[in-house]
Amino acid sequence: MTKVDIIQVVHDKLGYSKKDSATIVESVFDIMKETLASGEDLKISGFGNLVVKEKKARKGRNPQTGEEIEISKRRVLTFKSSQVLRRAMNRE
């Protein structure tokens, strides 16, 4: 499913115009991006948790040359689904 598909579903289910549906979807995604970019976790009841984790700098190896390289520290995003979503996916 793409963002365009989500906009279409909002349009179909809620009856907003396509332009308003796109604005709503874009606004929700912008809020989510801003929240995660600030390092704050995002918890959506019935869906799951998006958690920002800090990875430390570490040594790695270039697989083509075998040369050791420094992998810089970075933030990564992890997702853990809620039990409600897991049950819905597995139709329990």
C-alpha distances in whole Angstrom, upper triangle without the diagonal:
4,7,8,6,7,10,11,10,13,15,15,16,18,20,20,20,17,19,19,16,15,18,17,14,15,18,16,15,18,20,18,19,22,23,22,23,27,26,26,24,21,21,19,21,19,16,18,20,19,22,24,26,29,30,33,35,35,37,35,36,35,34,35,38,39,40,39,37,36,33,33,32,28,26,23,20,20,18,19,18,20,22,20,16,18,20,17,15,19,20,23
4,5,5,6,9,10,11,13,14,15,17,18,19,19,18,15,16,17,14,12,15,15,11,12,16,15,13,16,18,16,17,20,21,20,22,25,25,25,23,21,22,20,22,21,18,19,20,19,22,23,26,28,29,33,34,35,36,34,35,34,33,35,38,39,39,39,36,35,32,31,31,27,25,22,20,20,18,20,19,22,24,22,19,21,23,20,19,22,23,26
4,5,5,6,9,10,11,12,14,15,16,17,16,16,12,13,14,11,9,12,11,8,9,12,11,10,13,15,14,14,18,19,19,20,23,24,23,22,19,20,18,21,20,18,19,20,18,22,22,25,28,29,33,34,35,37,35,37,35,35,36,39,40,40,40,37,36,32,31,30,27,24,22,19,20,19,21,20,22,25,23,20,22,24,21,20,24,25,28
4,5,5,6,9,10,10,12,14,15,16,14,13,10,11,13,10,8,12,12,9,10,14,14,13,15,18,17,18,21,22,22,23,26,27,27,26,23,24,22,24,23,20,22,23,22,25,26,29,32,33,36,37,39,40,39,40,38,38,39,42,43,43,43,40,39,36,35,34,30,28,26,23,24,22,25,23,25,27,25,22,25,26,23,22,26,26,30
4,5,5,6,9,10,10,12,14,15,14,14,11,14,14,11,10,14,13,11,13,16,15,14,17,19,18,19,23,24,23,25,28,28,27,26,23,23,21,22,21,19,21,23,22,25,27,30,32,33,37,38,40,41,39,40,39,39,40,43,44,44,44,41,40,37,36,35,31,29,26,24,24,22,23,21,23,25,23,20,22,23,20,19,23,23,26
4,5,5,6,9,10,10,12,13,13,13,11,13,13,9,9,12,10,8,10,13,12,11,15,16,15,17,20,21,21,23,25,26,25,23,20,20,17,19,18,16,18,20,19,23,24,28,30,32,36,37,39,41,39,40,39,39,40,43,44,44,44,41,40,36,35,34,30,27,25,22,22,20,21,19,21,23,20,18,20,22,19,18,22,22,25
4,5,5,6,9,10,10,11,10,10,7,9,9,6,5,9,8,6,9,12,11,12,14,16,16,18,20,21,22,23,26,27,26,25,21,22,19,21,21,19,21,22,22,25,26,30,32,34,38,39,41,43,41,43,42,41,43,46,46,47,46,43,42,38,37,36,32,29,27,24,25,23,24,23,24,26,24,21,24,25,22,22,25,25,28
4,5,5,6,9,10,10,10,10,7,10,11,8,8,12,12,10,13,15,15,15,18,20,20,21,24,25,25,27,30,31,29,28,25,25,22,23,22,20,23,25,24,28,29,33,36,37,41,42,44,46,44,45,44,43,44,48,48,49,48,46,44,41,40,39,35,32,30,27,27,25,26,24,25,27,24,22,25,25,22,22,25,25,28
4,5,5,6,8,9,10,11,10,13,12,9,10,13,12,10,14,16,15,15,19,20,19,21,24,24,25,27,29,30,28,26,23,23,19,20,19,18,21,23,23,27,29,32,35,37,40,42,43,45,44,45,44,44,45,48,49,49,48,46,45,41,40,39,35,32,29,26,26,23,24,22,22,24,21,19,22,22,19,19,22,22,25
4,6,5,6,7,7,9,8,11,9,6,8,11,9,8,12,13,12,14,17,17,18,20,22,23,23,26,28,28,27,25,22,21,18,19,18,17,20,22,22,26,28,31,34,36,40,42,44,46,45,46,45,45,47,50,50,50,49,46,45,41,40,38,35,32,29,26,26,23,24,22,22,24,21,19,23,23,20,21,24,24,26
4,6,6,5,5,6,6,9,8,6,9,11,10,10,13,15,15,16,19,20,21,22,25,25,27,28,30,32,30,29,25,25,22,23,22,21,24,26,26,30,31,35,38,40,43,45,47,49,47,49,48,47,49,52,52,53,52,49,48,44,43,41,38,35,32,29,30,27,28,26,26,28,25,23,26,27,23,24,27,26,29
4,6,6,8,9,9,13,12,9,12,15,14,13,17,18,18,19,22,23,23,25,27,28,29,31,33,34,32,30,27,26,23,23,22,21,25,27,27,31,33,36,39,41,45,47,48,50,49,50,49,49,50,53,54,54,53,51,50,46,45,43,40,37,34,31,31,28,29,26,26,27,24,22,25,25,22,23,26,24,27
4,6,8,11,11,14,13,10,13,15,13,13,17,18,17,19,22,22,22,25,27,27,28,30,32,33,31,29,25,24,20,21,19,19,22,25,26,29,32,35,38,40,44,46,48,50,49,50,49,49,51,54,54,54,53,51,49,46,45,43,39,36,34,30,30,27,27,24,24,25,21,20,23,23,20,21,24,22,25
4,6,9,10,13,10,9,12,13,11,12,16,16,15,18,20,20,21,24,25,26,27,29,31,32,30,28,25,24,20,21,20,20,23,25,26,30,32,35,38,41,44,46,48,51,50,51,51,50,52,55,55,56,54,52,50,46,45,43,39,36,34,30,30,27,28,25,25,26,23,22,25,25,22,24,27,25,28
4,7,9,11,10,9,12,14,12,14,17,18,18,20,22,23,24,26,28,28,30,32,33,35,33,31,28,27,24,24,24,23,27,29,29,33,35,38,41,43,47,49,51,53,52,53,52,52,54,57,57,57,56,54,52,48,47,45,41,38,36,33,33,31,31,29,29,30,27,25,29,29,25,27,30,28,31
4,6,8,6,6,9,10,10,12,14,15,15,18,19,20,22,24,25,26,28,29,31,33,31,30,26,26,23,24,24,24,27,28,28,31,33,37,39,42,45,47,49,51,50,52,51,51,52,55,56,56,55,52,50,47,45,43,40,37,35,32,32,30,31,29,29,31,28,26,30,30,27,28,31,30,33
4,5,5,6,8,10,11,12,14,15,17,18,20,21,23,24,26,27,29,30,32,34,32,32,28,29,26,27,27,26,29,30,30,33,34,38,40,42,46,47,50,52,50,52,51,51,52,55,55,55,55,52,50,47,45,44,40,37,36,33,33,31,33,31,31,33,30,29,32,33,29,30,33,32,35
4,6,5,6,9,10,10,12,14,15,16,18,20,21,22,24,26,27,28,30,32,31,30,27,28,25,27,26,25,27,29,28,31,32,36,38,40,43,45,47,49,47,49,47,47,48,51,52,52,51,48,47,44,42,41,37,35,33,30,31,29,31,29,30,32,30,27,31,31,28,28,32,31,34
4,5,5,6,9,10,11,12,14,15,16,18,20,21,22,24,26,26,28,31,30,29,26,27,25,27,28,26,28,29,28,31,31,35,37,39,43,44,46,48,47,48,47,47,48,51,52,51,51,48,46,43,41,40,36,34,32,30,31,30,32,30,31,34,31,29,32,34,30,31,34,34,37
4,5,5,6,9,10,10,12,14,15,16,18,20,21,23,24,25,27,29,28,28,24,25,23,25,25,24,26,27,26,29,30,34,36,39,42,43,46,48,47,49,48,48,49,52,53,52,51,48,46,43,41,40,36,33,32,29,30,29,30,29,29,32,29,27,31,32,29,29,33,33,35
4,5,5,6,9,10,11,12,14,16,17,18,20,21,23,24,26,28,26,26,22,23,20,22,22,21,23,24,24,27,28,32,34,37,40,42,44,46,45,46,45,46,47,50,50,50,49,46,45,41,39,38,34,31,30,27,28,26,27,26,26,29,26,24,27,28,25,26,29,29,32
4,5,5,6,8,10,11,12,14,15,16,18,20,21,22,24,26,25,25,22,23,21,23,23,21,23,24,23,26,27,30,32,34,38,39,41,43,42,44,42,43,44,47,47,47,46,43,42,38,37,35,32,29,27,25,26,25,27,25,27,29,27,25,28,29,26,26,30,30,33
4,6,5,6,9,10,10,12,14,15,16,18,20,21,22,25,24,24,21,22,20,23,24,22,24,24,23,25,26,30,32,34,37,39,41,43,43,44,43,44,45,48,48,48,47,43,42,38,36,35,31,28,27,25,26,25,27,26,27,30,28,26,29,31,28,28,32,32,35
4,6,5,6,9,10,11,12,14,15,17,19,20,21,23,22,21,18,19,17,19,20,19,21,21,20,23,24,28,31,33,36,38,41,43,42,44,43,44,45,48,48,48,47,44,42,38,36,34,31,28,26,23,25,23,25,23,24,27,24,23,26,28,25,26,29,29,31
4,5,5,6,9,10,11,12,14,16,17,18,20,22,20,20,17,18,16,18,19,17,18,19,18,21,22,26,28,30,34,35,38,40,39,41,40,41,42,45,45,45,43,40,39,35,34,32,28,25,23,21,22,20,22,21,22,25,23,20,24,25,23,23,27,27,29
4,6,5,6,9,10,10,12,14,15,16,18,20,19,19,17,19,17,20,21,19,20,20,18,21,21,25,27,29,32,34,36,38,37,39,38,39,40,43,43,43,42,38,37,33,31,30,26,23,22,20,21,20,23,22,24,27,25,23,26,28,26,26,29,30,32
4,5,5,6,9,10,11,12,14,15,17,19,18,18,15,17,16,19,20,19,19,19,18,20,20,24,26,29,32,34,36,39,39,41,40,41,42,45,45,44,43,40,37,34,32,30,26,23,23,20,22,21,23,22,23,27,25,23,26,28,26,27,30,31,33
4,5,5,6,9,10,11,12,14,16,17,16,15,12,14,12,15,17,15,16,16,14,17,18,22,24,27,30,32,35,38,37,39,39,40,41,44,44,43,42,38,36,33,31,29,25,22,21,18,19,17,19,19,20,23,21,20,23,25,23,23,27,27,29
4,5,5,6,9,10,11,12,14,16,15,14,12,14,13,16,18,15,15,15,13,16,16,20,22,24,28,29,32,34,34,36,35,36,38,40,40,40,38,35,33,29,28,26,22,19,18,15,17,16,18,18,20,23,22,20,22,25,23,23,26,27,29
4,5,5,6,8,10,10,12,14,14,15,13,15,15,19,20,18,18,17,15,17,16,20,22,24,27,29,32,34,34,36,35,37,38,40,41,40,38,35,32,29,27,25,21,19,18,16,18,18,21,21,22,26,25,23,26,28,27,26,30,31,33
4,6,5,6,9,10,11,13,12,12,10,13,13,16,18,16,16,15,13,15,15,19,21,24,27,29,32,35,35,37,37,38,40,42,42,41,39,36,33,30,27,25,22,18,18,16,17,17,19,20,21,24,23,22,25,27,26,26,30,30,32
4,6,5,6,8,10,11,10,10,7,10,11,14,16,14,13,12,10,12,12,16,18,21,24,26,29,32,32,34,34,35,37,39,39,38,36,33,31,27,25,23,19,16,15,12,14,13,16,16,18,21,21,19,22,24,23,23,26,28,29
4,5,5,6,9,10,10,11,10,13,14,18,20,17,16,14,11,12,11,15,17,19,22,24,27,29,29,32,31,33,35,36,36,35,34,30,28,24,22,20,17,14,13,11,14,14,17,18,20,24,24,22,24,27,26,25,29,30,32
4,6,5,6,9,9,11,10,14,15,19,21,19,18,15,13,13,12,16,17,20,23,24,27,30,31,33,33,35,37,38,38,37,35,31,29,26,23,21,17,14,15,13,16,17,19,21,22,26,26,24,27,29,28,28,32,33,34
4,6,5,7,6,7,7,11,13,16,19,17,15,13,10,11,10,14,15,19,22,24,27,30,30,33,34,35,37,39,38,37,35,32,29,26,23,20,17,14,14,12,14,15,17,18,19,23,23,22,24,27,27,27,30,31,32
4,5,5,5,6,7,11,13,17,19,16,14,11,8,8,7,10,12,15,18,21,23,27,27,30,30,31,34,35,35,34,31,28,26,22,20,17,14,10,10,8,11,12,15,17,18,22,23,21,23,26,26,25,28,30,31
4,5,7,9,11,15,17,20,23,20,18,15,12,11,9,11,12,15,18,19,22,25,26,29,29,31,33,34,34,32,30,27,24,21,18,15,12,9,10,10,13,15,18,20,22,26,26,25,26,30,29,28,32,34,35
4,6,9,11,14,17,20,23,21,19,16,13,12,9,12,12,16,18,20,23,27,28,31,31,33,35,37,36,34,32,28,25,22,19,16,13,11,13,12,15,17,19,21,23,27,27,26,28,31,31,30,33,35,36
4,7,9,13,16,19,22,20,17,13,11,8,6,8,9,13,15,18,21,24,25,29,29,31,34,35,34,33,30,27,24,20,18,14,12,9,10,10,12,14,17,19,21,24,25,24,26,29,29,29,31,33,34
4,7,10,13,16,19,17,14,11,9,8,7,10,12,15,18,21,24,27,28,31,32,34,37,38,37,36,33,30,27,24,21,18,15,12,12,11,12,13,15,17,18,22,23,22,24,27,27,27,30,31,32
4,7,10,13,16,14,11,7,6,5,6,9,12,15,19,22,24,28,28,31,32,33,36,38,37,36,33,31,28,24,22,19,16,12,12,9,10,10,11,14,14,18,19,18,20,23,23,23,26,28,28
4,7,10,12,11,8,6,5,6,9,12,15,18,22,25,27,30,30,33,34,35,38,40,39,38,36,33,30,27,25,22,18,15,13,10,10,10,11,12,12,16,17,16,18,21,21,21,24,25,26
4,6,9,8,6,4,6,8,11,14,18,21,24,27,29,33,33,35,36,37,40,42,41,40,38,36,33,29,28,25,21,18,16,13,12,10,10,10,10,13,13,13,15,18,18,19,21,23,23
4,6,5,5,6,8,11,14,18,21,24,27,30,32,35,35,38,38,39,41,44,43,43,40,38,36,32,30,27,24,20,18,15,14,11,11,9,9,12,11,11,14,16,15,16,19,20,21
4,5,6,8,11,14,17,20,24,26,30,33,35,38,38,40,41,41,44,46,45,45,43,41,39,35,34,30,27,24,22,18,16,13,12,10,8,10,9,10,13,14,14,16,18,18,18
4,6,10,13,16,19,22,26,28,31,34,36,39,38,40,41,41,44,46,45,46,44,41,39,36,35,32,29,25,23,19,17,13,11,8,6,7,5,6,9,10,10,12,14,15,15
4,7,10,13,17,19,23,25,29,32,33,36,35,37,38,37,40,43,42,42,40,38,36,33,32,29,26,22,19,16,14,10,9,6,5,8,7,6,9,11,10,11,14,15,16
4,7,10,13,16,20,22,25,28,30,32,32,34,35,35,38,40,39,39,37,35,33,30,29,26,23,19,16,13,10,7,6,4,4,8,9,7,9,12,12,13,15,17,17
4,6,10,12,16,18,22,25,27,30,29,32,33,33,36,38,37,37,35,33,30,27,25,23,19,16,14,10,8,6,5,6,7,11,12,11,13,16,16,16,19,21,21
4,7,10,13,16,19,22,24,27,27,29,30,31,33,36,35,34,32,30,27,24,22,19,16,13,10,7,6,5,7,9,11,14,15,14,15,18,19,18,21,23,24
4,6,10,13,16,19,21,24,25,27,29,29,32,34,33,32,30,27,25,21,20,17,14,10,8,6,5,6,8,11,13,16,18,17,18,21,22,21,23,26,26
4,7,10,13,16,18,22,22,25,26,28,30,32,31,30,27,25,22,18,16,13,10,6,6,5,6,9,12,15,17,20,22,20,21,25,25,24,27,29,30
4,6,10,13,15,19,19,23,24,25,29,30,28,27,25,22,19,16,14,11,8,6,5,6,7,11,13,16,18,22,24,22,23,26,27,26,28,31,31
4,6,10,12,16,17,21,22,24,27,28,26,25,22,19,16,13,11,7,6,5,6,9,11,14,16,20,22,25,28,26,26,30,31,29,31,34,35
4,7,9,12,13,17,19,21,24,24,23,21,18,16,13,10,9,5,5,6,7,10,12,16,18,21,24,27,29,28,27,31,32,30,32,35,36
4,6,10,12,16,18,20,23,23,21,20,16,14,11,9,7,5,7,9,11,14,16,19,21,25,28,30,33,31,31,34,36,34,36,39,39
4,7,10,13,15,18,21,21,19,17,13,11,7,6,5,4,8,11,13,16,18,22,24,28,31,33,36,34,33,37,38,36,38,41,42
4,6,10,13,15,18,18,16,14,10,9,6,5,7,7,10,13,15,18,19,23,25,29,32,34,37,35,34,38,39,37,38,41,42
4,7,10,13,16,15,12,10,7,6,5,6,9,11,13,16,17,21,22,26,28,31,34,37,39,37,36,40,41,38,40,43,44
4,7,9,12,12,9,9,6,5,6,6,10,12,14,17,17,20,22,25,27,30,34,36,38,36,35,39,40,37,38,42,43
4,6,9,8,6,6,4,6,8,9,13,15,17,20,20,23,24,27,29,33,36,38,41,38,37,40,41,38,39,43,44
4,6,6,5,5,6,7,10,10,14,17,18,21,21,24,25,28,31,33,37,39,41,39,37,41,41,38,40,43,45
4,6,5,8,9,10,13,13,17,20,20,23,22,25,25,28,30,33,37,39,41,38,36,40,40,37,38,42,43
4,6,8,11,12,15,16,19,22,23,25,25,27,28,31,33,36,40,42,44,41,39,43,43,40,41,44,46
4,5,9,11,14,16,19,22,24,26,26,29,30,33,36,38,42,44,46,43,42,46,46,43,44,48,49
4,6,9,13,14,18,21,23,25,25,28,29,32,34,37,41,43,45,42,41,44,45,42,43,47,48
4,6,10,12,16,19,21,24,25,28,29,32,35,38,41,44,46,43,42,46,46,43,45,48,49
4,7,10,13,16,18,22,22,26,27,30,33,36,39,42,44,42,40,44,45,42,43,47,48
4,6,9,13,15,19,20,23,25,28,31,34,37,40,42,40,39,43,43,41,42,46,47
4,6,9,12,16,17,21,23,26,29,32,36,38,41,38,38,41,42,40,41,45,46
4,7,9,12,13,17,19,23,25,29,32,35,37,35,34,38,38,36,38,41,42
4,6,10,12,16,18,22,25,28,31,34,36,34,34,38,38,36,38,42,43
4,7,10,14,16,20,22,26,29,32,34,32,32,36,36,34,36,40,40
4,7,10,13,17,20,23,26,29,31,29,29,33,33,31,34,37,38
4,7,10,13,16,20,22,26,27,25,26,30,30,29,31,34,35
4,7,10,13,17,20,23,24,22,23,26,27,25,27,30,31
4,7,10,13,16,19,21,19,19,23,23,22,24,27,28
4,7,10,13,16,18,16,16,20,20,19,21,24,25
4,6,10,13,14,12,13,16,17,15,18,20,21
4,7,9,12,10,10,13,15,14,16,18,18
4,7,8,6,7,10,11,10,12,15,15
4,5,5,6,9,10,11,12,14,14
4,5,5,6,8,10,10,12,11
4,6,5,6,9,10,10,10
4,5,5,6,9,10,10
4,5,5,6,8,9
4,5,5,6,5
4,5,5,7
4,6,8
4,6
4
